[in-house]
Amino acid sequence: MLNSKGFDLWANGYDQTVGVLDEADRYPFAGYKRILGSIFQRIMARPHPRVLDIGLGTGTLTTRLYEEGCEIYGQDFSPQMLRIASAKMPDAHLYPGDFAQGLAAPLLDREYDFIVSTYALHHLTDPQKEALLHRLLGLLKADGQLLIGDVAFGTRDALNRFRQEAGEDWDAEEIYFAADEWKRVFPQLRFEPFSPCSGILTLSRHHV
Ligand SMILES: C[S@@+](CC[C@H](N)C(=O)[O-])C[C@H]1O[C@@H](n2cnc3c(N)ncnc32)[C@H](O)[C@@H]1O
């Protein structure tokens, strides 16, 4: 599992690595651009949204939103990722910090129209994910949404089948979402697949 130093080292080549794997439709980034594009469209359907990005990396998604006038907040534990993102979004409110330990204090002072996290939460164990997701839901406006784009599967069976087929390519250190299991914790959760190994999980504040 990469720590903040590992992500620092990856930061400069990150956008290129992701792009190559996405273009080739290869695990783990198959569907990446379409996922970010869909999240972008959903957010832009609301006027002047305030958006918090958890593990924003180089800001691939948030920079596009920033350029459209969204109010951007974010947290990442890699100083180098944050440097790259800040250079693209000088007026965004970006904070360092390990999201396994919680959120930076200034991020807790307000509510958000959207909280997004793309390709970052698989670094947490399931209990850590659950604690963080509860905390994030509490920071949404009443009609806000939490949008998670990541390597993810509709069911545990689908995940296991994909792992078998991926063989040695499978990254056993990453802990991916199996939507059927998470629906037991959050009955309001919706899962939309974007490739055989990825999708968007949507959570609203209340059970709808
Ligand atoms: C694979 S990158 C994804 C970046 C971006 N969200 C995207 O979609 O391109 C994962 C990001 O999450 C950050 N990250 C991973 N674990 C983290 C943690 N525990 N706390 C804060 N940031 C973390 C990394 O530094 C990195 O920037």
The ligand as a Tripos MOL2 file, in Angstrom:
@<TRIPOS>MOLECULE
LIG
   27    29     1     0     0
SMALL
NO_CHARGES

@<TRIPOS>ATOM
      1 C1         -4.8520    7.1060   -7.1480 C.3       1 LIG1
      2 S1         -4.7920    8.7450   -6.5370 S.3       1 LIG1
      3 C2         -6.3580    9.4440   -7.0840 C.3       1 LIG1
      4 C3         -6.2660   10.9300   -7.2590 C.3       1 LIG1
      5 C4         -7.5070   11.6090   -7.8460 C.3       1 LIG1
      6 N1         -8.6190   11.5680   -6.9260 N.3       1 LIG1
      7 C5         -7.8710   11.0140   -9.1880 C.2       1 LIG1
      8 O1         -8.9920   10.5120   -9.3500 O.co2     1 LIG1
      9 O2         -7.0450   11.0760  -10.0950 O.co2     1 LIG1
     10 C6         -5.1000    8.5480   -4.7920 C.3       1 LIG1
     11 C7         -4.8860    9.8500   -4.0360 C.3       1 LIG1
     12 O3         -5.3440    9.6460   -2.6930 O.3       1 LIG1
     13 C8         -4.3560   10.1280   -1.8030 C.3       1 LIG1
     14 N2         -4.4590    9.3100   -0.5820 N.ar      1 LIG1
     15 C9         -4.3680    7.9570   -0.4790 C.ar      1 LIG1
     16 N3         -4.5350    7.5650    0.7880 N.ar      1 LIG1
     17 C10        -4.7400    8.7090    1.5010 C.ar      1 LIG1
     18 C11        -4.9850    8.9700    2.8720 C.ar      1 LIG1
     19 N4         -5.0380    7.9690    3.7690 N.pl3     1 LIG1
     20 N5         -5.1750   10.2470    3.2700 N.ar      1 LIG1
     21 C12        -5.1240   11.2730    2.3630 C.ar      1 LIG1
     22 N6         -4.8800   11.0960    1.0610 N.ar      1 LIG1
     23 C13        -4.6990    9.8270    0.6280 C.ar      1 LIG1
     24 C14        -3.0130    9.9750   -2.5280 C.3       1 LIG1
     25 O4         -2.0300   10.8550   -2.0350 O.3       1 LIG1
     26 C15        -3.4220   10.2810   -3.9550 C.3       1 LIG1
     27 O5         -3.3250   11.6520   -4.2560 O.3       1 LIG1
@<TRIPOS>BOND
     1     1     2 1
     2     2     3 1
     3     2    10 1
     4     3     4 1
     5     4     5 1
     6     5     6 1
     7     5     7 1
     8     7     8 2
     9     7     9 1
    10    10    11 1
    11    11    12 1
    12    11    26 1
    13    12    13 1
    14    13    14 1
    15    13    24 1
    16    14    15 ar
    17    14    23 ar
    18    15    16 ar
    19    16    17 ar
    20    17    18 ar
    21    17    23 ar
    22    18    19 1
    23    18    20 ar
    24    20    21 ar
    25    21    22 ar
    26    22    23 ar
    27    24    25 1
    28    24    26 1
    29    26    27 1
@<TRIPOS>SUBSTRUCTURE
     1 LIG1         1 GROUP 0 **** ****
